Amino acid sequence: MARFYASIEGNRGTATRMGSAASGISAHPRGWDLGVEVRGYPEGEHDAFSVWISGGSHGATTDFLIAEVVETDTRGVRRLVLRAADGGFNTYYLQRDRTLTSKEEGGTVY
C-alpha cells in the first residue's frame, strides 16, 4: 500500500506516482533557471514535506530549503516551518479557519 501519492499535469496530460515509507516521494517542476522540489517522507508515524528552490534545468544554483510542513502529533496538528531571509526558521501552526499563528492554541489547530 502506498503511503504517498503525487500527480503532475503537463502537455501530455496527467501522470501519477506512488511512494512507500521507504522510498518517500518527490516532485521537481522546473523551468530553465528556476524550479521547486517538494519531497515527502515519513517522520516517525507522521508525514512530512520539505520544499526546496532549485536552479532549474540548468542547475545554476544549489538547492535551498525554504519550508517544511510536518504533522506533529496524532491530533493532526500541522506545523509549518519557514526559512526567514536571515537564514533562521520561523514556526507557524495552521488553524482550523486556515489562518497561520505563531503558536499552537490548544486543540484548535487543524
Protein Blocks (a to p, Z undefined) as FASTA:
>chain_A
ZZbdcddddfeopadddddfklopadddddfkbccddddddehjbccddddddebjnoma
ccddfbdcddfbfnopacdddddfkopacdddddfkopacfbdeehiaZZ
